[in-house]
Amino acid sequence: MYRSADPQSHAPQPSYVGLLLEAAEQAARAVPPLWPLATSVAVNPFLGHTRRSLAQASAWLARSGGARATMPRAWYRARIAEGAIYESDLYAAWEATPAGERPHPFEHFLIEIRHDGVDPVPHPTLAEIAAVPGHTDWSSVIADQIGGWAGSYFDAGQALWAAPQGQGAYAGWREQAALDRTPEIHGMAGFRAFVGAAPATASDAIAVSAARLGLRAEAAERYFERLLMSLGGWAQFARYRRWQAELASGADGTLVDLLAVRLLWEAALWELGGAALRERWADAARTYETPTRPSQDCCIDAILQHAAEIAEQRRLVARLHAPAAAAGATMPIAQMAFCIDVRSEPIRAAIERVAPGIRTKGFAGFFGIATAHRPHAACDGEARLPVLLRPGLTSDDGGDPHLEALDHANARGDRAWGRFKQAAVSSFAFVEAAGLAYAAKLLKNTLGLGAAPRTRGKPRFHPPLPQRDAVDAAERILRAMSLTSDFAPLVILVGHGAGVTNNLHASALQCGACGGHGGDVNARLLAGLLNDPVVRKGLAERGIDIPAETVMIGGLHDTTSDRIQLFHEDAAVPAPLLAAVEQALAQASVEAAVARAVRLPRAEGVRHVLARGRDWAEVRPEWGLAGCSAFIAAPRSRTAGRSLGGRAFLHDYDWRADADLGVLELILTAPVVVASWISLQYYGSSVAPGVFGAGNKLLHNAVGGIGVLEGNGGLLRGGLPWQSVHDGQRLVHDPLRLAVVIEAPTAAISDVLARHDAVRALFDHRWLHLLAIDEFGKVAWRYVGGLRWQPFAQEV
């Protein structure tokens, strides 16, 4: 049946096979990873296209997935009409565009803006060509078949009957598909025998299938990317597995296995579909051979997008240059270091208004503690650090081992009870017998009357850090925070988390710098490290003298309620000082919640904001990082007293104290990259929600414990739910690429970019914009690519 497997007559040439496998590798690199629900973090959906311009990426994504990379043209026209985008912004964007990607002259560009562009249409797969109108949609059949198998194969504990996990994805699928009659019921007679005769390895299956389809090597990468995008979140989850393996210096072939599976479906349709289908496919296959070049529509829309971003930068700089009240000259009573997350900016501003004696700082929310943390009674550790890094430390909750053993047993019992409730033989009986009791339990939890969870112990490094390592870590972190002198009597390290219920995407609201977990553990670990007398003595020998009366404690900012919890039990804080700080924080929390209620649908003041997190029916408990548009690395004096609208990541940085500019390099290569992932995930979920978004929360069903389906079948959905970027009437996130504003000499910034090609590519191709603040505190320079700068022209 599978004639291509005959080594004598249809075996592909080795050189052709090598080109195909290289094309498969390149296509795999274009797929963004998708983290599982329990630890979901923001991912740049354009990850594989950051060495292309926006116009070039638009052309690729249009062909491979029918995805937009910009908003519809009417969105830009509306912003022009309302005065948000000036003609000078349009001209600046047009002039900054390479000649080959802009309509000439500028007046022609202005005329074209008035007309809507053509919606992107992907190149067809063979399955789409083979569809029988009104009878069989082969693309949907394949999506359902692969999705049903993948949900079982990748299952992380949700399924009662999961697929065998001890073999590769291609081998596992082939074993199952050789027995499944479903394709034959849909009309593909002989499918099981076809699969049974297919090559035993994924690489051979790719080579033989591509040869059977007549696919030329120069078309392979574009065609393979098209097939991988047709797999949606399943390809992205396989990319995540590869990402994790590579982070551990290993390898994972799951994504290539999935490509082989999808390609085998194409080959089966070609083999079993008849001569007419083969002829139509031959014509379609040639379209993949054509090099991908941006159309005029792609170029116009990319310029419009750049103009919208120039306009936003103009407004940001105006706010930064506006006069602001000077900070008090007296020593502060407390310092609070918050995560750079944009949700920290409004609460920081509120605290500084309410209590001028409390100064705030911004730093990445894992606080430099790259730990694999094992919570109380848990079996495995949680990677509480940015996903770009590997854990270098281990920690736990430091609880009583006897209580932990008891809680571990209780957890096993809860899991067994949960599986019993889901079992087919007990589900109806369970609802009949326990439904009312559980209704009461749900009501108590909704009203906040449920039993409080057992308090965790104080986090600790386990095993303890050697003395030299502890001092090294403390020094490195304090210098990165620009906190090496003038310590207040109380220093609070504030992580953040989101108190929500009935939310499959809850981890996406937690701290991305902590791997989708709350930041309390990292904050408390660092506070404990900096309170250690031995560590303080070592720091003093290195020029960082922390006064004996200075106390460090951790805190947690609940971004859903804007309340701040202080872990004052971890250290002895003077009672009057603690009372004054807690009173100020309570008042600031109310102010921040009142201001945030204006943006939240159906929120009327503080009471409604506080209730949203425990409302089981609330699809928008908060807005997360929606609205993010800037990253600012500068002393707090540059941003204090200025309303930035909860749109800016704020990282304290003083280049004058950064002797070797190592902190600048760290900021550009870690926090800035993480912020770009966040910004571009919100961007992608706004401009192309059907491809890069997770769909409607109201229709979500969890699958495999790793992701969501929209409805009861189909493909895994990555990205953000529609409710995370839209309030039901309009977008609440302006899809703009992030503006990075750094106070440092341009030569120093260029030196860092010259050493990091991947980071430089983000700026050279404008996936990020870069502005520099001069020694007078003014935004004076704009990066224009190629390690070149030009004076920043402030339009009015």
Legacy VTK file of the C-alpha trace (Angstrom):
# vtk DataFile Version 3.0
C-alpha trace
ASCII
DATASET POLYDATA
POINTS 796 float
0.000 0.000 0.000
2.722 2.462 1.003
4.800 2.260 -2.162
7.181 5.064 -1.107
8.640 2.765 1.536
10.090 0.493 -1.148
13.862 1.115 -0.846
14.510 -0.030 -4.390
12.057 2.188 -6.209
11.049 5.219 -4.161
13.748 5.766 -1.515
14.642 9.485 -1.385
18.222 10.463 -2.143
20.402 11.095 0.965
21.044 14.721 -0.027
17.297 15.327 -0.340
16.699 13.691 3.040
19.305 15.931 4.654
17.683 19.060 3.245
14.252 17.904 4.419
15.431 17.258 7.966
17.155 20.655 8.080
13.905 22.235 6.864
12.020 20.357 9.589
14.444 21.732 12.168
14.011 25.298 10.905
10.228 24.960 10.917
10.349 23.596 14.466
12.352 26.628 15.591
9.558 28.904 14.325
7.041 27.349 16.748
6.701 29.197 20.093
6.669 27.020 23.231
3.521 26.620 25.320
3.979 26.076 29.053
1.402 23.895 30.859
-1.448 25.494 32.783
0.100 25.012 36.217
3.139 27.107 35.299
1.976 29.096 32.286
4.177 32.063 31.434
3.985 34.608 28.653
5.660 33.567 25.399
6.480 35.627 22.336
4.343 34.023 19.569
6.661 35.567 16.962
9.700 33.844 18.471
10.760 32.210 15.223
10.454 35.432 13.210
12.405 37.980 15.271
15.215 38.119 12.695
12.672 39.394 10.167
10.986 42.769 9.960
7.320 43.036 10.882
6.371 43.212 7.191
8.412 40.084 6.420
6.992 38.236 9.418
3.484 39.261 8.331
4.055 37.642 4.959
5.337 34.408 6.514
2.516 34.165 9.025
-0.117 34.931 6.393
1.119 32.014 4.274
1.700 29.536 7.088
-1.301 30.220 9.285
-3.541 32.912 7.865
-2.476 35.011 10.840
-2.351 38.769 11.033
0.695 40.444 12.563
-0.942 43.887 12.768
-4.382 45.271 13.490
-6.997 45.805 10.727
-6.343 49.074 8.935
-9.532 50.629 10.288
-7.992 50.519 13.791
-5.151 52.791 12.678
-7.500 55.105 10.786
-9.562 55.531 13.959
-6.459 56.491 15.946
-5.450 58.963 13.262
-8.943 60.474 13.261
-8.975 60.912 17.043
-5.550 62.603 16.999
-3.627 59.799 18.711
-1.379 59.387 15.642
-0.009 62.551 14.012
0.965 62.868 10.374
4.497 63.475 11.661
4.345 60.026 13.304
3.307 58.511 9.992
6.120 60.255 8.166
8.704 59.225 10.776
7.624 55.586 10.483
7.572 55.727 6.676
11.023 57.336 6.540
12.486 54.758 8.965
11.304 51.861 6.785
13.759 50.317 4.283
13.087 51.510 0.732
12.055 48.038 -0.404
9.257 47.898 2.161
7.565 51.271 1.760
5.253 52.706 -0.907
6.684 55.673 -2.758
6.088 58.563 -2.490
4.828 59.340 1.038
1.657 60.839 -0.452
0.863 57.497 -2.075
1.185 55.837 1.315
-1.298 58.341 2.793
-3.794 57.525 0.040
-3.457 53.776 0.560
-4.231 54.125 4.265
-7.820 55.010 3.320
-8.413 51.534 1.859
-8.677 48.262 3.766
-6.061 45.641 3.107
-6.720 42.080 1.976
-7.215 39.529 4.755
-4.392 36.973 4.934
-5.060 33.579 3.374
-2.750 30.654 4.151
-1.375 28.373 1.489
-3.548 25.240 1.291
-2.595 21.917 2.786
-3.452 18.748 0.917
-6.118 18.057 3.548
-7.832 21.345 2.690
-7.718 20.549 -1.016
-9.156 17.089 -0.329
-12.156 18.438 1.597
-15.531 17.365 0.245
-17.974 20.294 0.678
-20.946 19.316 2.800
-19.459 15.920 3.536
-15.927 15.675 4.933
-13.696 18.466 6.184
-10.425 16.585 6.361
-8.640 19.384 8.202
-11.163 19.151 11.049
-11.044 15.363 11.035
-7.261 15.409 11.301
-7.330 18.070 14.026
-9.806 16.012 16.073
-7.906 12.774 15.542
-4.512 14.189 16.429
-5.971 16.256 19.257
-7.742 13.277 20.831
-4.581 11.186 20.713
-2.287 14.025 21.870
-4.500 14.800 24.890
-4.000 11.227 26.040
-0.320 10.988 25.095
0.743 14.243 26.788
-1.576 13.791 29.774
-0.121 15.113 33.037
-2.487 13.353 35.428
-5.981 14.455 34.408
-6.967 11.478 32.233
-8.167 8.269 33.872
-6.881 6.254 30.923
-3.793 7.895 29.446
-1.839 6.630 26.451
1.406 4.731 27.114
4.208 7.199 27.866
7.252 4.990 27.374
7.721 5.546 23.638
8.180 8.439 21.237
5.212 10.409 19.983
5.476 9.136 16.401
5.743 5.491 17.470
2.899 5.909 19.958
0.607 7.531 17.415
1.438 4.961 14.735
0.624 2.098 17.098
-2.735 3.641 17.961
-3.581 4.773 14.416
-2.959 1.305 13.003
-5.953 0.133 15.075
-8.287 3.145 14.837
-11.146 2.745 12.333
-12.312 6.355 12.562
-10.548 7.606 9.386
-12.032 4.711 7.443
-15.493 5.554 8.769
-14.937 9.059 7.340
-14.143 7.528 3.953
-10.379 6.940 3.939
-10.464 3.227 3.177
-7.194 1.439 3.860
-5.844 4.003 6.298
-4.877 1.457 8.970
-2.937 -0.658 6.517
-1.286 2.495 5.179
-0.113 3.471 8.643
1.038 -0.053 9.389
3.261 0.008 6.282
4.708 3.455 7.056
8.373 3.848 8.059
9.164 3.062 11.689
11.001 6.311 12.430
9.836 9.913 12.220
12.771 11.027 10.055
12.136 8.265 7.509
8.412 9.033 7.521
9.115 12.717 6.798
11.488 11.901 3.972
9.331 9.266 2.309
6.080 11.233 2.716
7.611 14.408 1.304
9.007 12.479 -1.647
5.622 10.869 -2.321
3.997 14.326 -2.281
6.549 15.618 -4.779
7.741 18.284 -2.334
10.856 20.091 -3.499
13.529 20.868 -0.915
13.194 24.646 -1.398
9.490 24.432 -0.453
9.941 22.175 2.565
10.464 24.741 5.345
7.396 26.782 4.380
5.265 23.670 3.982
6.447 22.137 7.246
5.764 25.370 9.122
2.277 25.401 7.600
1.629 21.869 8.901
3.003 22.626 12.362
0.821 25.735 12.655
-2.178 23.595 11.712
-1.501 21.585 14.895
-2.038 24.670 17.086
-1.129 24.288 20.736
-0.052 20.664 20.388
2.952 21.724 18.337
3.608 24.496 20.839
3.506 22.092 23.775
5.936 19.786 21.958
8.169 22.853 21.455
7.984 23.428 25.208
9.261 19.908 25.805
12.152 20.601 23.465
12.804 23.929 25.240
12.998 22.205 28.619
15.287 19.503 27.274
17.636 22.046 25.692
17.702 24.067 28.912
19.081 20.917 30.558
21.586 20.450 27.683
19.510 17.610 26.248
17.305 17.055 23.220
13.688 16.150 22.540
12.261 14.917 19.240
8.552 15.230 20.020
7.948 18.198 17.728
9.554 16.478 14.745
7.494 13.382 15.624
4.318 15.467 15.418
5.424 16.866 12.061
5.884 13.290 10.829
2.378 12.385 12.060
0.784 15.375 10.324
2.776 14.760 7.147
1.730 11.108 7.142
-1.910 12.204 7.082
-1.139 14.293 3.997
0.610 11.360 2.349
-2.317 9.066 3.168
-4.766 11.436 1.508
-2.479 11.697 -1.525
-2.115 7.916 -1.741
-5.772 7.110 -1.258
-7.416 10.174 -2.776
-7.167 9.533 -6.517
-5.581 11.164 -9.558
-7.699 14.343 -9.545
-6.608 15.204 -6.011
-2.960 14.542 -6.882
-3.150 16.894 -9.809
-4.672 19.681 -7.737
-2.037 19.146 -5.062
0.788 19.347 -7.615
-0.356 22.853 -8.509
-0.675 23.848 -4.825
2.723 22.402 -3.911
4.414 24.763 -6.328
3.108 27.772 -4.375
5.329 26.729 -1.466
8.400 27.031 -3.703
7.907 30.768 -4.152
10.082 32.860 -1.788
8.082 34.692 0.850
8.076 38.437 0.232
5.874 41.038 1.933
2.983 42.381 -0.103
2.190 46.065 -0.292
-0.548 45.525 2.290
1.959 43.944 4.696
4.315 46.894 4.221
1.639 49.548 4.696
0.286 47.913 7.839
3.790 47.508 9.301
4.415 51.241 8.794
1.086 52.073 10.428
1.988 49.885 13.383
5.352 51.612 13.738
3.625 54.997 13.579
1.270 53.999 16.413
4.308 53.040 18.489
6.144 56.283 17.721
3.025 58.155 18.868
2.936 56.206 22.144
6.645 56.880 22.703
5.988 60.580 22.173
3.334 60.519 24.906
5.551 58.489 27.239
8.461 60.905 26.868
6.156 63.858 27.502
5.123 62.256 30.811
8.738 61.551 31.750
9.767 65.114 30.961
6.849 66.687 32.843
7.684 68.389 36.151
7.228 66.260 39.271
7.422 66.938 42.985
10.884 66.297 44.376
11.305 63.378 46.776
11.909 64.179 50.417
15.524 64.677 51.475
15.116 62.875 54.807
16.057 59.276 55.347
13.092 56.986 54.630
11.477 54.890 57.334
11.088 51.975 54.917
12.110 50.841 51.472
9.968 48.479 49.413
11.336 46.567 46.444
8.562 45.450 44.081
8.621 43.292 40.968
9.041 45.269 37.744
5.592 43.932 36.658
3.395 46.775 35.317
0.810 46.039 38.032
3.365 47.203 40.611
3.589 50.737 39.215
0.151 51.974 40.411
0.508 50.533 43.919
4.026 51.962 44.200
2.755 55.403 43.193
-0.081 55.149 45.718
2.295 54.174 48.535
4.622 57.084 47.797
1.671 59.510 47.771
0.251 58.221 51.040
3.568 57.825 52.844
6.455 59.914 51.470
8.665 58.227 54.064
8.351 54.932 52.199
10.520 54.692 49.094
9.947 52.047 46.431
12.229 50.260 43.996
11.736 47.921 41.038
13.544 44.657 40.412
12.758 41.351 38.700
10.270 39.560 40.957
12.305 36.399 41.543
14.785 38.695 43.356
17.786 36.949 41.872
16.949 33.704 43.728
16.918 31.044 41.002
15.466 28.238 43.106
13.667 24.968 42.566
11.296 25.212 45.518
9.505 22.218 47.004
6.323 23.363 48.772
5.066 21.720 51.924
3.902 18.119 51.302
4.725 18.318 47.591
6.693 15.624 45.793
8.344 17.813 43.163
10.023 21.191 43.099
8.681 24.320 41.396
11.059 26.326 39.218
10.596 29.798 40.707
12.676 31.747 38.228
12.436 33.088 34.654
11.985 30.319 32.101
15.131 31.490 30.307
17.205 30.250 33.257
17.922 26.982 35.068
17.558 26.630 38.845
20.865 26.857 40.667
19.435 26.525 44.178
16.920 24.349 46.001
14.591 25.335 48.825
11.570 24.144 50.775
9.000 25.432 53.246
10.923 24.208 56.276
7.878 22.595 57.908
7.597 19.932 60.606
8.506 16.595 58.897
5.790 14.744 60.851
3.091 17.205 59.756
4.461 17.112 56.227
4.163 13.321 56.116
0.561 13.583 57.328
-0.271 16.280 54.771
1.395 14.234 52.046
-0.843 11.282 52.919
-3.892 13.557 52.964
-2.932 14.910 49.540
-2.741 11.367 48.165
-6.168 10.705 49.616
-7.563 13.851 48.035
-6.186 12.801 44.650
-7.693 9.332 44.986
-11.048 10.836 46.004
-10.889 13.207 43.050
-10.289 10.346 40.629
-13.178 8.414 42.176
-15.485 11.397 41.630
-14.531 11.490 37.944
-14.903 7.755 37.350
-17.672 6.690 34.978
-19.181 4.273 37.509
-19.472 6.835 40.285
-20.121 10.231 38.712
-23.930 10.181 38.749
-24.123 8.509 42.134
-21.650 11.027 43.518
-23.696 13.999 42.340
-26.882 12.480 43.793
-25.283 11.771 47.162
-22.936 14.706 47.660
-24.189 17.468 45.385
-25.880 19.558 48.084
-22.959 19.187 50.461
-20.574 20.394 47.804
-22.899 23.273 46.922
-22.579 24.459 50.524
-18.799 24.082 50.346
-18.619 26.107 47.133
-20.823 28.834 48.628
-18.618 29.087 51.736
-15.483 29.365 49.589
-17.104 31.992 47.368
-18.002 34.096 50.412
-14.524 33.657 51.849
-15.819 31.585 54.780
-13.952 28.362 54.024
-11.323 26.976 56.330
-8.002 28.753 55.993
-5.199 26.633 54.578
-2.468 25.570 56.982
0.220 28.240 57.202
3.431 27.294 55.496
6.708 27.406 57.318
9.346 30.002 56.651
11.100 29.147 53.365
14.699 28.034 53.663
17.506 27.004 51.364
17.816 23.241 51.546
20.602 22.321 51.687
21.857 25.565 53.257
24.094 27.766 51.126
27.805 27.619 51.879
28.946 30.869 53.498
30.914 32.156 50.516
28.088 31.334 48.100
25.604 33.124 50.370
27.723 36.282 50.495
28.352 36.143 46.729
24.619 35.834 46.039
23.713 38.652 48.425
26.302 41.003 46.925
25.306 40.199 43.355
21.611 40.788 44.063
22.065 44.036 46.006
24.303 45.503 43.310
21.815 44.479 40.637
19.093 46.204 42.650
21.226 49.372 42.972
20.725 48.989 46.737
24.160 49.185 48.326
23.857 52.102 50.769
21.390 54.337 52.614
19.367 51.419 53.961
16.127 52.286 55.753
15.252 50.747 59.140
12.845 48.413 57.341
13.413 46.909 53.892
10.476 44.963 52.428
10.973 42.687 49.438
7.538 42.393 47.836
6.705 39.528 45.524
3.330 39.330 43.847
0.614 36.805 43.127
-3.073 36.767 42.205
-5.764 35.349 44.476
-8.299 33.857 42.047
-10.561 30.828 41.898
-12.124 28.741 39.105
-9.591 30.109 36.637
-7.747 27.708 34.342
-5.303 30.493 33.482
-4.616 31.468 37.101
-0.866 30.890 36.801
-0.700 33.431 33.964
-1.703 36.083 36.524
1.111 35.120 38.897
4.718 36.278 38.670
6.227 35.465 35.293
9.707 35.992 36.729
8.890 33.206 39.209
7.845 30.726 36.528
4.110 31.325 36.913
4.131 31.097 40.727
3.722 33.699 43.451
6.805 35.717 44.392
6.499 35.340 48.159
8.950 32.446 48.465
11.759 34.247 46.644
11.156 37.458 48.601
11.282 35.663 51.957
14.362 33.653 50.997
16.255 36.814 50.062
15.105 38.623 53.210
16.353 35.742 55.331
19.668 35.734 53.482
20.172 39.477 54.021
19.268 39.234 57.728
21.962 36.616 58.330
24.713 38.210 60.504
27.389 36.144 58.776
26.229 37.356 55.369
26.108 40.958 56.557
29.657 40.697 57.865
30.810 39.350 54.496
28.973 42.147 52.682
30.595 44.781 54.871
34.001 43.450 53.868
32.956 44.048 50.244
31.802 47.615 50.792
28.083 47.036 51.437
27.364 47.983 55.028
23.824 47.107 56.176
23.129 48.816 59.535
22.496 46.480 62.456
19.076 48.079 63.053
17.921 47.444 59.472
15.434 44.564 59.245
14.542 42.750 56.019
11.190 41.022 55.553
9.245 39.596 52.661
5.822 40.634 51.421
3.202 39.607 48.870
1.175 41.981 46.701
-2.121 40.374 45.672
-2.668 41.980 42.271
-6.351 41.014 42.244
-7.226 42.843 45.474
-4.202 45.201 45.693
-3.713 44.131 49.299
-0.165 43.644 50.592
0.671 40.946 53.132
3.840 41.387 55.194
5.653 38.346 56.579
6.737 40.220 59.681
6.832 36.999 61.697
10.046 36.110 59.844
12.048 38.820 61.661
11.738 41.149 64.642
10.296 44.431 63.347
9.791 47.265 65.890
6.069 47.405 66.612
5.574 51.197 66.044
7.406 51.037 62.714
5.425 47.993 61.591
2.121 49.613 62.571
2.926 52.818 60.664
3.913 50.907 57.548
0.873 48.600 57.649
-1.468 51.553 58.061
0.075 53.323 55.066
-0.105 50.172 52.956
-3.764 49.634 53.812
-4.609 53.178 52.702
-2.535 52.868 49.522
-4.224 49.554 48.696
-7.633 51.195 48.858
-6.499 54.051 46.613
-5.020 51.668 44.058
-8.117 49.463 44.062
-10.424 52.457 43.578
-8.368 53.619 40.606
-8.305 50.119 39.100
-12.058 49.677 39.476
-12.567 52.273 36.737
-11.028 49.895 34.174
-12.738 46.700 35.318
-16.187 45.819 33.932
-18.961 45.888 36.519
-16.616 46.999 39.320
-18.022 49.703 41.567
-15.379 50.647 44.070
-13.182 48.662 46.419
-15.786 46.132 47.543
-16.297 44.781 44.040
-12.556 44.686 43.345
-11.952 42.604 46.484
-14.725 40.171 45.601
-13.649 39.464 42.025
-10.897 37.031 42.944
-13.260 34.627 44.726
-16.174 34.969 42.310
-16.465 31.623 40.490
-18.272 33.256 37.567
-15.844 36.143 37.061
-13.955 35.837 33.757
-11.990 39.050 34.364
-10.764 39.042 37.973
-8.087 41.546 36.892
-6.435 42.739 33.699
-3.048 41.141 34.289
-0.418 42.967 32.251
-2.834 44.305 29.639
-1.743 47.755 28.525
1.988 47.181 28.962
3.888 49.420 26.540
7.191 50.495 28.134
10.175 49.177 30.090
12.160 51.814 31.984
15.549 51.112 33.589
16.594 54.256 35.443
16.738 55.717 38.947
13.310 56.031 40.546
13.667 59.809 40.464
13.032 59.709 36.700
9.577 58.160 37.124
8.450 59.094 40.656
5.479 61.432 40.854
4.514 60.769 37.236
1.403 58.806 36.349
2.357 56.050 33.935
-1.076 54.408 33.980
0.087 50.918 34.951
1.689 50.533 31.512
5.394 50.485 32.408
7.809 47.884 33.733
9.968 49.850 36.182
13.489 48.591 36.933
15.687 50.689 39.218
19.124 51.140 37.671
21.993 53.573 38.262
24.654 53.142 35.615
27.108 55.287 37.610
27.182 52.603 40.308
27.550 49.837 37.718
31.347 49.775 37.514
31.760 47.080 34.854
28.285 47.605 33.347
27.484 43.996 34.205
24.088 44.992 35.596
23.235 46.774 32.332
24.083 43.586 30.442
21.940 41.554 32.821
18.966 43.910 32.400
19.125 43.833 28.601
19.549 40.069 28.346
17.081 38.895 31.015
14.341 41.271 32.293
14.045 43.076 28.952
13.711 39.792 27.058
11.116 38.469 29.517
9.189 41.757 29.239
9.306 41.458 25.442
7.739 38.000 25.672
4.944 39.414 27.823
4.381 42.404 25.562
4.360 40.329 22.380
2.041 37.693 23.846
-0.519 40.399 24.605
0.169 41.878 21.176
-0.298 38.547 19.377
-3.438 37.665 21.338
-4.900 41.046 20.294
-3.968 41.210 16.600
-4.536 37.502 15.817
-6.739 36.014 18.554
-7.817 33.120 16.351
-4.226 31.929 15.902
-2.272 33.280 18.881
-5.078 33.514 21.456
-6.729 30.911 23.683
-10.296 31.786 22.662
-13.365 32.283 24.836
-13.017 31.375 28.528
-16.696 30.477 28.678
-16.076 27.585 26.278
-12.825 26.305 27.764
-12.258 22.725 28.806
-9.010 21.574 30.374
-7.249 18.707 28.629
-4.477 16.544 30.015
-3.885 18.999 32.850
-1.731 20.976 30.418
-3.943 23.298 28.391
-7.402 24.189 27.129
-9.672 23.356 24.246
-12.319 25.777 23.060
-15.315 23.491 23.220
-15.140 19.712 23.490
-12.604 18.960 20.774
-10.141 20.309 18.258
-6.717 21.718 18.923
-5.028 22.865 22.089
-5.165 26.670 22.360
-2.172 28.753 23.390
-1.909 32.443 24.228
-4.301 34.562 26.253
-8.088 34.167 26.510
-10.058 36.837 24.683
-11.352 38.099 28.026
-7.758 38.993 29.009
-7.455 41.642 26.301
-11.068 42.638 25.560
-13.831 43.928 27.848
-16.715 42.766 25.633
-16.932 46.016 23.689
-13.362 47.026 22.899
-9.747 46.015 23.299
-8.277 47.025 26.636
-4.761 46.245 25.476
-3.233 48.556 22.892
-1.224 46.182 20.688
2.088 48.033 20.671
5.609 46.684 20.685
7.484 47.586 23.860
9.536 50.775 24.165
12.660 50.148 26.276
13.979 53.316 27.935
17.392 53.065 29.619
19.455 55.679 31.419
22.993 54.792 30.335
25.531 55.985 27.769
24.593 54.863 24.264
28.097 53.461 23.754
27.638 51.166 26.750
24.254 49.952 25.483
25.714 49.327 22.032
28.568 47.311 23.534
26.047 44.978 25.184
24.009 44.603 21.986
27.156 43.845 19.996
27.835 40.862 22.285
24.296 39.434 22.130
23.048 38.867 18.592
19.621 37.516 19.608
18.878 40.553 21.792
20.207 42.925 19.164
17.902 41.317 16.569
14.869 42.266 18.684
15.873 45.930 18.437
17.273 45.897 14.909
13.998 44.488 13.552
11.847 46.624 15.887
10.240 43.880 17.924
11.431 46.203 20.666
12.197 49.924 20.485
15.132 51.443 22.366
15.472 54.965 23.765
18.276 56.336 25.955
18.161 58.928 28.739
21.096 61.337 28.910
22.993 62.683 31.930
20.403 65.463 32.331
17.545 63.035 32.760
16.034 63.626 29.310
15.205 61.041 26.660
17.769 62.129 24.102
18.559 59.196 21.796
16.717 56.663 19.666
18.295 53.395 18.503
17.819 52.972 14.756
19.484 49.588 14.214
22.938 48.472 13.185
24.367 49.789 16.490
23.474 53.317 15.349
21.659 56.081 17.258
19.995 59.325 16.302
18.775 62.242 18.430
15.262 61.748 19.752
12.958 64.324 18.192
10.139 65.220 20.580
7.070 66.213 18.563
4.386 68.369 20.134
LINES 1 797
796 0 1 2 3 4 5 6 7 8 9 10 11 12 13 14 15 16 17 18 19 20 21 22 23 24 25 26 27 28 29 30 31 32 33 34 35 36 37 38 39 40 41 42 43 44 45 46 47 48 49 50 51 52 53 54 55 56 57 58 59 60 61 62 63 64 65 66 67 68 69 70 71 72 73 74 75 76 77 78 79 80 81 82 83 84 85 86 87 88 89 90 91 92 93 94 95 96 97 98 99 100 101 102 103 104 105 106 107 108 109 110 111 112 113 114 115 116 117 118 119 120 121 122 123 124 125 126 127 128 129 130 131 132 133 134 135 136 137 138 139 140 141 142 143 144 145 146 147 148 149 150 151 152 153 154 155 156 157 158 159 160 161 162 163 164 165 166 167 168 169 170 171 172 173 174 175 176 177 178 179 180 181 182 183 184 185 186 187 188 189 190 191 192 193 194 195 196 197 198 199 200 201 202 203 204 205 206 207 208 209 210 211 212 213 214 215 216 217 218 219 220 221 222 223 224 225 226 227 228 229 230 231 232 233 234 235 236 237 238 239 240 241 242 243 244 245 246 247 248 249 250 251 252 253 254 255 256 257 258 259 260 261 262 263 264 265 266 267 268 269 270 271 272 273 274 275 276 277 278 279 280 281 282 283 284 285 286 287 288 289 290 291 292 293 294 295 296 297 298 299 300 301 302 303 304 305 306 307 308 309 310 311 312 313 314 315 316 317 318 319 320 321 322 323 324 325 326 327 328 329 330 331 332 333 334 335 336 337 338 339 340 341 342 343 344 345 346 347 348 349 350 351 352 353 354 355 356 357 358 359 360 361 362 363 364 365 366 367 368 369 370 371 372 373 374 375 376 377 378 379 380 381 382 383 384 385 386 387 388 389 390 391 392 393 394 395 396 397 398 399 400 401 402 403 404 405 406 407 408 409 410 411 412 413 414 415 416 417 418 419 420 421 422 423 424 425 426 427 428 429 430 431 432 433 434 435 436 437 438 439 440 441 442 443 444 445 446 447 448 449 450 451 452 453 454 455 456 457 458 459 460 461 462 463 464 465 466 467 468 469 470 471 472 473 474 475 476 477 478 479 480 481 482 483 484 485 486 487 488 489 490 491 492 493 494 495 496 497 498 499 500 501 502 503 504 505 506 507 508 509 510 511 512 513 514 515 516 517 518 519 520 521 522 523 524 525 526 527 528 529 530 531 532 533 534 535 536 537 538 539 540 541 542 543 544 545 546 547 548 549 550 551 552 553 554 555 556 557 558 559 560 561 562 563 564 565 566 567 568 569 570 571 572 573 574 575 576 577 578 579 580 581 582 583 584 585 586 587 588 589 590 591 592 593 594 595 596 597 598 599 600 601 602 603 604 605 606 607 608 609 610 611 612 613 614 615 616 617 618 619 620 621 622 623 624 625 626 627 628 629 630 631 632 633 634 635 636 637 638 639 640 641 642 643 644 645 646 647 648 649 650 651 652 653 654 655 656 657 658 659 660 661 662 663 664 665 666 667 668 669 670 671 672 673 674 675 676 677 678 679 680 681 682 683 684 685 686 687 688 689 690 691 692 693 694 695 696 697 698 699 700 701 702 703 704 705 706 707 708 709 710 711 712 713 714 715 716 717 718 719 720 721 722 723 724 725 726 727 728 729 730 731 732 733 734 735 736 737 738 739 740 741 742 743 744 745 746 747 748 749 750 751 752 753 754 755 756 757 758 759 760 761 762 763 764 765 766 767 768 769 770 771 772 773 774 775 776 777 778 779 780 781 782 783 784 785 786 787 788 789 790 791 792 793 794 795
